[in-house]
Amino acid sequence: MLLAGGLPLALTRYAGDALGRGRPGVVIGLARWVRRMAIGAAVIGAAIMVGFGLAGATPRAAWFIAAVVVAASLIQRVPSAVLNGLQKWRAASVVGVVMAVIAAVATVLVLWGGGGIVGMFAVEAAVTLASLVWLWSLSRRAEVTLGSPEPVDPTLRRDFLRYAFIASLGVILTFVVWRRSEFLFLNHYSTDSEIAIYSVAFSSVAALLLIPQAIVGVLLPAVATLLGAGATERIRQGFERAIRLLLVLTLPMTAFAIALGPLTLRVVYGQDFSGAGPVVVLLLIPLPIVTLMNLSKVVLAGMGRQRFQLASGAVGAAANIGLDFALIPHYDAVGAALANAGGQLVSGLPVLVYAIRRIGVAHWEPWPLARTLLASIGAGVAGWVVQDLLGGVAGILVGLAAASVVFAGLAVALRILTVSDAVWLDDLIGRLFGGRLGRLIRICARPQRAGAA
């Protein structure tokens, strides 16, 4: 991750920008140029891993095989970034899903057969190499449709490298604020059991965040393409709609998780992990805001504006470490959760405010969002009451069903969607489930008043 730095992100962004400017051949030139840099980084990465093995790190074979994984992963990021920049999400996603399933099954079989950690890395190396070949083939096929390659002029190279450098600094800050730096402090100040409790809670919330992150992640090349085409008004409108719809998604998601998460962790991991309940709730509370912060960062990155969020990330990292020192020695895993949430908010809230001011949000539509919050709270309370009464697996399943029914009922009764958002969603996904989803979306929108635009 460190060796790749911001190169894949920069390639995705500038590929989208080139398409928007009507210069698809530039994408091919950029891809070829970045490939050479990626191959150089792959050689360095592989040499580092081999060096650890030669220096006596054990098991030595695992380190040597890991060198193959690192090298193939670094090169693989180039065709993946090209496909993302061209917004060919399905092709890249199919590769990831298929290879992840194969890797999971193969790893289980290898461990079952006594392959140990060396076998695990051997599976990862084989899967990564296969993914590289597949992605490279898809990328080359996509590049053929772009026409003749165009050379990358010196000005574009300077802009690209400056963007990649700033993005690389952001990768380093990501390790501090978003990659569980709290473990270092828990290891020093606390116990193994507190580390386990925090790990389970953090991983659960991280898995939940994958859903909105996947939605937000596809926006970067789209924003870059619109910017390249000069369609800044569409960027503003899309940013407004994304804020509203992400809150419609994450507010009930957060309420459901707070209501059912602690019991779910106890059922899955056992009573010894009951202490993970308060920790997961603390990590869940800022989830809707964190999603909006991620949205702001992606949109600003697509527009090529990174410096403010880099500075904000540095302040957030410092705040995160300061909170680790202040809270973890006294409150263990709970302190780690508070420190992590605090670091994220300090890092991201200024970026959200900056993005709103820079892009310009003219239509907040506060009342539909307030109604969504009310419906989410009602659904969360219903789910919590049911799980508290029943307990166990039955409490989780029935509680989830109760929360879902209550939210759907309140969403219809309170009309949580704006008309424009309902029309957009209906056009996008309304045909699913035989058109039933479209009907549900339409009845969740408040009818327009006569004469309204």
C-alpha positions as CSV (number, residue, x, y, z in Angstrom):
1,M,0.0,0.0,0.0
2,L,2.8,2.4,0.8
3,L,4.8,1.7,-2.3
4,A,1.7,2.1,-4.5
5,G,0.9,5.4,-2.7
6,G,-1.3,7.7,-4.7
7,L,-0.4,6.4,-8.2
8,P,-3.6,4.3,-8.7
9,L,-5.8,7.1,-7.4
10,A,-4.1,9.6,-9.7
11,L,-4.4,7.3,-12.7
12,T,-8.1,6.8,-12.0
13,R,-8.7,10.5,-11.6
14,Y,-6.7,11.7,-14.6
15,A,-8.2,8.9,-16.8
16,G,-11.7,10.2,-16.0
17,D,-10.5,13.8,-16.7
18,A,-9.1,12.9,-20.1
19,L,-12.3,11.3,-21.1
20,G,-14.2,14.4,-20.1
21,R,-11.9,16.5,-22.2
22,G,-12.5,14.3,-25.2
23,R,-8.9,13.0,-25.3
24,P,-9.2,9.2,-24.7
25,G,-5.8,8.6,-26.1
26,V,-4.2,10.3,-23.1
27,V,-5.6,7.4,-21.0
28,I,-3.4,4.9,-22.9
29,G,-0.3,7.1,-22.6
30,L,-0.9,7.6,-18.9
31,A,-1.4,3.8,-18.3
32,R,1.8,2.9,-20.1
33,W,3.8,5.6,-18.2
34,V,2.4,4.5,-14.8
35,R,3.0,0.8,-15.6
36,R,6.7,1.5,-15.8
37,M,6.6,3.1,-12.4
38,A,4.6,0.3,-11.0
39,I,7.0,-2.3,-12.2
40,G,9.8,-0.4,-10.6
41,A,7.9,-0.3,-7.3
42,A,7.2,-4.0,-7.6
43,V,10.9,-4.8,-7.9
44,I,11.5,-2.7,-4.8
45,G,8.6,-4.3,-2.9
46,A,9.7,-7.8,-3.8
47,A,13.3,-7.1,-2.8
48,I,12.2,-5.8,0.6
49,M,10.2,-9.0,1.3
50,V,13.0,-11.2,0.1
51,G,15.4,-9.3,2.3
52,F,13.3,-10.0,5.4
53,G,13.4,-13.7,4.5
54,L,17.2,-13.7,3.9
55,A,17.7,-11.9,7.2
56,G,16.1,-14.8,9.0
57,A,12.4,-13.9,9.3
58,T,10.4,-17.1,9.6
59,P,8.9,-19.0,8.0
60,R,11.3,-18.0,5.2
61,A,9.3,-19.6,2.4
62,A,6.3,-17.5,3.3
63,W,8.4,-14.3,3.0
64,F,9.7,-15.3,-0.4
65,I,6.2,-16.1,-1.6
66,A,4.9,-12.8,-0.1
67,A,7.4,-11.1,-2.4
68,V,5.5,-12.4,-5.3
69,V,2.2,-11.2,-3.8
70,V,3.6,-7.7,-3.3
71,A,5.0,-7.4,-6.8
72,A,1.9,-8.8,-8.5
73,S,-0.4,-6.6,-6.3
74,L,1.5,-3.4,-7.2
75,I,1.4,-4.1,-11.0
76,Q,-2.2,-5.2,-10.7
77,R,-3.3,-1.8,-9.4
78,V,-2.5,-0.2,-12.8
79,P,-5.1,-2.1,-15.0
80,S,-7.6,-1.9,-12.1
81,A,-7.2,1.9,-12.0
82,V,-7.6,2.1,-15.8
83,L,-10.8,0.2,-15.6
84,N,-12.1,2.3,-12.7
85,G,-11.1,5.5,-14.6
86,L,-13.1,4.4,-17.6
87,Q,-15.9,3.6,-15.1
88,K,-16.0,-0.1,-16.2
89,W,-17.0,-1.1,-12.7
90,R,-18.6,-4.4,-13.5
91,A,-15.5,-5.9,-15.2
92,A,-13.2,-5.0,-12.3
93,S,-15.8,-6.1,-9.7
94,V,-16.3,-9.5,-11.3
95,V,-12.6,-10.2,-11.1
96,G,-12.5,-9.2,-7.4
97,V,-15.5,-11.3,-6.5
98,V,-14.6,-14.4,-8.4
99,M,-11.0,-14.4,-7.1
100,A,-12.0,-13.7,-3.5
101,V,-14.3,-16.8,-3.6
102,I,-11.6,-18.9,-5.1
103,A,-9.1,-17.6,-2.6
104,A,-11.4,-18.4,0.4
105,V,-12.1,-21.9,-0.7
106,A,-8.5,-22.7,-1.6
107,T,-7.2,-21.3,1.7
108,V,-9.6,-23.5,3.7
109,L,-8.5,-26.5,1.7
110,V,-4.8,-25.7,2.1
111,L,-5.2,-25.2,5.9
112,W,-7.2,-28.3,6.2
113,G,-4.4,-30.2,4.4
114,G,-1.8,-28.8,6.8
115,G,-0.3,-26.2,4.5
116,G,0.0,-23.6,7.3
117,I,0.9,-20.0,6.7
118,V,3.2,-20.9,3.8
119,G,0.3,-22.5,2.1
120,M,-1.9,-19.5,2.7
121,F,0.6,-17.2,1.1
122,A,1.0,-19.6,-1.8
123,V,-2.8,-19.4,-2.4
124,E,-2.6,-15.6,-2.2
125,A,0.3,-15.5,-4.7
126,A,-1.6,-17.7,-7.2
127,V,-4.8,-15.8,-6.9
128,T,-3.0,-12.4,-7.2
129,L,-1.1,-13.5,-10.3
130,A,-4.3,-14.8,-11.9
131,S,-6.1,-11.5,-11.1
132,L,-3.2,-9.6,-12.6
133,V,-3.5,-11.6,-15.9
134,W,-7.3,-11.2,-16.0
135,L,-7.3,-7.5,-15.2
136,W,-4.5,-6.8,-17.6
137,S,-6.4,-8.5,-20.4
138,L,-9.6,-6.5,-19.6
139,S,-7.6,-3.3,-19.4
140,R,-5.9,-3.9,-22.8
141,R,-9.2,-4.7,-24.4
142,A,-10.7,-1.5,-23.0
143,E,-7.7,0.5,-24.2
144,V,-8.2,-0.7,-27.8
145,T,-11.6,1.0,-27.9
146,L,-9.9,4.4,-27.0
147,G,-8.2,4.7,-30.3
148,S,-4.5,5.8,-30.8
149,P,-2.4,6.6,-27.8
150,E,-1.4,10.2,-27.1
151,P,1.9,11.2,-25.4
152,V,1.8,12.5,-21.9
153,D,3.0,16.1,-22.1
154,P,5.3,17.5,-19.4
155,T,2.6,19.7,-17.9
156,L,0.3,16.8,-17.4
157,R,3.1,14.7,-16.0
158,R,3.9,17.4,-13.4
159,D,0.3,17.8,-12.4
160,F,-0.1,14.0,-12.2
161,L,3.0,13.5,-10.0
162,R,2.0,16.4,-7.8
163,Y,-1.5,14.8,-7.3
164,A,0.0,11.4,-6.7
165,F,2.5,12.8,-4.2
166,I,-0.2,14.5,-2.1
167,A,-2.4,11.4,-2.3
168,S,0.6,9.3,-1.1
169,L,0.9,11.5,2.0
170,G,-2.8,10.9,2.5
171,V,-2.1,7.1,2.5
172,I,0.4,7.5,5.3
173,L,-2.1,9.5,7.3
174,T,-4.7,6.8,6.7
175,F,-2.6,4.4,8.6
176,V,-2.8,6.6,11.7
177,V,-6.5,7.7,11.7
178,W,-8.3,4.9,9.8
179,R,-6.1,1.8,10.3
180,R,-6.3,1.1,14.0
181,S,-3.3,2.9,15.5
182,E,-5.1,2.3,18.8
183,F,-3.7,-1.2,18.8
184,L,-0.2,0.1,19.5
185,F,-1.5,2.0,22.6
186,L,-3.7,-0.9,23.8
187,N,-0.7,-3.2,23.5
188,H,1.3,-0.8,25.7
189,Y,-1.3,0.3,28.2
190,S,-3.9,-2.4,28.3
191,T,-4.5,-6.2,28.1
192,D,-4.9,-8.8,25.4
193,S,-8.6,-9.1,26.2
194,E,-9.1,-5.4,25.7
195,I,-7.3,-5.7,22.3
196,A,-9.6,-8.5,21.3
197,I,-12.7,-6.6,22.3
198,Y,-11.6,-3.5,20.4
199,S,-10.6,-5.6,17.4
200,V,-13.9,-7.4,17.1
201,A,-15.9,-4.1,17.5
202,F,-13.7,-2.2,15.0
203,S,-13.7,-4.9,12.4
204,S,-17.5,-5.2,12.6
205,V,-18.0,-1.4,12.0
206,A,-15.4,-1.5,9.2
207,A,-17.3,-4.2,7.5
208,L,-20.5,-2.2,7.8
209,L,-18.8,0.8,6.3
210,L,-17.9,-1.2,3.2
211,I,-21.4,-0.7,1.8
212,P,-21.5,3.1,1.7
213,Q,-17.8,3.2,0.9
214,A,-18.4,1.1,-2.3
215,I,-21.1,3.6,-3.3
216,V,-19.0,6.6,-2.7
217,G,-15.9,5.1,-4.3
218,V,-17.4,5.1,-7.8
219,L,-17.8,8.8,-7.8
220,L,-14.2,9.8,-8.2
221,P,-13.8,9.2,-11.9
222,A,-17.3,10.3,-12.6
223,V,-16.6,13.7,-11.0
224,A,-13.3,14.0,-12.8
225,T,-15.0,13.3,-16.1
226,L,-17.7,15.9,-15.5
227,L,-15.0,18.4,-14.4
228,G,-13.0,17.7,-17.6
229,A,-16.2,18.3,-19.6
230,G,-16.9,21.6,-17.7
231,A,-20.1,20.3,-16.2
232,T,-19.6,21.8,-12.8
233,E,-23.4,22.3,-12.2
234,R,-23.9,18.5,-12.5
235,I,-21.2,17.9,-9.9
236,R,-23.0,20.2,-7.5
237,Q,-26.4,18.6,-8.1
238,G,-24.9,15.1,-7.7
239,F,-23.1,16.1,-4.5
240,E,-26.4,17.4,-3.1
241,R,-28.3,14.2,-4.0
242,A,-25.5,12.0,-2.7
243,I,-25.6,13.7,0.7
244,R,-29.4,13.1,0.9
245,L,-29.4,9.5,-0.2
246,L,-26.4,8.5,1.8
247,L,-28.2,9.7,4.9
248,V,-31.3,7.8,3.9
249,L,-29.0,4.7,3.7
250,T,-26.8,5.2,6.7
251,L,-29.2,6.6,9.3
252,P,-31.3,3.4,9.5
253,M,-28.2,1.3,9.0
254,T,-26.7,2.9,12.1
255,A,-29.9,2.6,14.1
256,F,-30.2,-1.1,13.3
257,A,-26.6,-1.8,14.1
258,I,-26.7,0.1,17.4
259,A,-29.9,-1.8,18.4
260,L,-28.8,-5.3,17.4
261,G,-25.0,-5.1,17.2
262,P,-24.1,-5.7,20.9
263,L,-26.3,-8.8,21.0
264,T,-25.0,-10.1,17.7
265,L,-21.4,-9.8,18.9
266,R,-22.2,-11.8,22.1
267,V,-24.0,-14.5,20.1
268,V,-21.2,-14.8,17.5
269,Y,-18.2,-14.5,19.8
270,G,-19.5,-15.6,23.2
271,Q,-20.2,-14.0,26.5
272,D,-16.5,-13.2,27.0
273,F,-16.9,-10.5,24.3
274,S,-19.9,-8.8,26.0
275,G,-17.6,-5.8,26.6
276,A,-17.5,-5.2,22.8
277,G,-21.1,-3.9,23.0
278,P,-20.4,-0.4,24.3
279,V,-17.3,-0.2,22.1
280,V,-19.2,-1.0,18.9
281,V,-22.0,1.5,19.8
282,L,-19.4,4.3,20.3
283,L,-17.8,3.5,16.9
284,L,-21.2,3.4,15.2
285,I,-22.5,6.8,16.4
286,P,-20.5,8.9,14.0
287,L,-21.0,6.5,11.0
288,P,-23.4,8.7,9.0
289,I,-21.1,11.7,9.4
290,V,-18.1,9.6,8.5
291,T,-19.8,8.5,5.3
292,L,-20.5,12.1,4.4
293,M,-16.9,12.9,5.1
294,N,-15.7,10.1,2.8
295,L,-18.1,11.5,0.1
296,S,-16.6,14.9,0.4
297,K,-13.0,13.6,0.2
298,V,-13.8,11.6,-2.9
299,V,-15.6,14.5,-4.7
300,L,-12.8,16.9,-3.8
301,A,-10.2,14.3,-5.0
302,G,-12.1,14.0,-8.3
303,M,-11.9,17.8,-8.7
304,G,-8.2,17.7,-8.0
305,R,-8.5,19.6,-4.7
306,Q,-6.5,17.6,-2.1
307,R,-4.4,20.1,-0.1
308,F,-7.1,21.1,2.4
309,Q,-8.1,17.5,3.2
310,L,-4.4,16.6,3.5
311,A,-3.9,19.3,6.1
312,S,-7.1,18.3,7.9
313,G,-5.9,14.7,7.9
314,A,-2.7,15.7,9.5
315,V,-4.6,17.6,12.3
316,G,-6.9,14.6,12.7
317,A,-3.9,12.2,13.0
318,A,-2.4,14.4,15.7
319,A,-5.7,14.6,17.5
320,N,-6.1,10.8,17.2
321,I,-2.7,10.1,18.8
322,G,-3.3,12.7,21.5
323,L,-6.7,11.1,22.4
324,D,-5.0,7.7,22.4
325,F,-2.5,8.9,25.0
326,A,-5.3,10.6,27.1
327,L,-8.0,8.0,27.0
328,I,-6.6,4.5,26.5
329,P,-4.6,4.2,29.7
330,H,-7.8,5.0,31.7
331,Y,-10.6,3.5,29.6
332,D,-9.0,0.7,27.6
333,A,-11.1,-0.4,24.6
334,V,-13.8,2.2,25.3
335,G,-11.0,4.9,25.3
336,A,-9.7,3.5,22.0
337,A,-13.2,3.8,20.4
338,L,-13.6,7.3,21.7
339,A,-10.1,8.2,20.3
340,N,-10.7,6.7,16.9
341,A,-14.1,8.4,16.6
342,G,-12.6,11.7,17.7
343,G,-9.8,11.5,15.3
344,Q,-12.1,10.7,12.4
345,L,-14.4,13.7,13.3
346,V,-11.5,16.1,13.7
347,S,-10.1,14.9,10.4
348,G,-13.3,14.8,8.4
349,L,-15.7,17.5,9.6
350,P,-13.6,20.4,8.3
351,V,-13.4,18.6,4.9
352,L,-17.2,18.2,4.8
353,V,-17.7,21.9,5.6
354,Y,-15.0,22.9,3.0
355,A,-16.6,20.7,0.3
356,I,-20.1,22.1,1.0
357,R,-18.7,25.7,0.7
358,R,-16.5,24.9,-2.3
359,I,-19.0,23.0,-4.3
360,G,-22.0,24.9,-3.1
361,V,-25.0,23.1,-1.6
362,A,-28.1,25.1,-2.5
363,H,-30.9,22.7,-1.6
364,W,-30.5,21.0,1.8
365,E,-34.0,19.6,2.0
366,P,-33.8,19.4,5.8
367,W,-37.3,18.1,6.5
368,P,-37.0,14.8,4.6
369,L,-33.7,14.2,6.4
370,A,-35.4,14.9,9.7
371,R,-38.2,12.5,8.9
372,T,-35.6,9.9,7.9
373,L,-33.9,10.4,11.3
374,L,-37.2,10.0,13.1
375,A,-38.0,6.8,11.2
376,S,-34.6,5.4,11.9
377,I,-34.9,6.0,15.6
378,G,-38.3,4.4,15.7
379,A,-37.0,1.4,13.8
380,G,-34.0,1.1,16.1
381,V,-36.1,1.3,19.2
382,A,-38.4,-1.4,17.9
383,G,-35.5,-3.7,17.1
384,W,-33.9,-3.1,20.5
385,V,-37.1,-3.9,22.4
386,V,-37.6,-7.2,20.5
387,Q,-34.0,-8.4,20.9
388,D,-34.0,-7.4,24.6
389,L,-37.2,-9.5,25.2
390,L,-36.1,-12.6,23.2
391,G,-32.3,-12.6,23.3
392,G,-30.1,-15.0,21.4
393,V,-30.4,-15.8,17.7
394,A,-34.2,-15.4,17.8
395,G,-33.8,-11.9,19.2
396,I,-31.4,-10.9,16.4
397,L,-33.6,-12.3,13.6
398,V,-37.0,-11.1,14.9
399,G,-35.5,-7.8,16.0
400,L,-34.1,-7.2,12.5
401,A,-37.5,-8.1,11.0
402,A,-39.3,-5.8,13.4
403,A,-36.9,-2.9,12.8
404,S,-37.3,-3.4,9.0
405,V,-41.1,-3.4,9.1
406,V,-41.2,-0.4,11.4
407,F,-38.8,1.6,9.2
408,A,-40.7,0.7,6.0
409,G,-43.9,1.8,7.6
410,L,-42.6,5.0,9.0
411,A,-40.7,5.7,5.7
412,V,-44.1,5.5,3.9
413,A,-46.0,7.4,6.5
414,L,-43.5,10.2,6.9
415,R,-42.5,10.3,3.2
416,I,-38.8,10.4,3.7
417,L,-37.8,11.0,0.1
418,T,-37.9,14.1,-2.0
419,V,-39.8,13.9,-5.3
420,S,-36.6,14.4,-7.3
421,D,-34.7,11.7,-5.4
422,A,-37.6,9.3,-5.7
423,V,-37.8,9.8,-9.5
424,W,-34.0,9.3,-9.8
425,L,-34.0,6.2,-7.7
426,D,-37.0,4.8,-9.5
427,D,-35.3,5.2,-12.8
428,L,-32.1,3.6,-11.5
429,I,-33.4,0.6,-9.5
430,G,-37.2,0.7,-9.6
431,R,-37.5,-2.2,-12.0
432,L,-36.0,-4.6,-9.4
433,F,-38.3,-7.3,-7.8
434,G,-40.8,-7.0,-10.6
435,G,-41.2,-3.2,-10.1
436,R,-42.2,-3.5,-6.5
437,L,-39.1,-1.6,-5.4
438,G,-40.1,1.2,-7.7
439,R,-43.6,1.4,-6.2
440,L,-42.2,1.5,-2.7
441,I,-39.8,4.3,-3.6
442,R,-42.6,6.3,-5.2
443,I,-44.9,6.1,-2.1
444,C,-42.0,7.2,0.1
445,A,-41.9,10.6,-1.6
446,R,-44.0,13.5,-0.5
447,P,-46.3,14.6,-3.4
448,Q,-45.5,17.9,-5.0
449,R,-47.8,20.8,-4.3
450,A,-49.8,22.1,-7.2
451,G,-47.8,24.5,-9.2
452,A,-44.4,23.4,-7.7
453,A,-41.5,23.1,-10.1
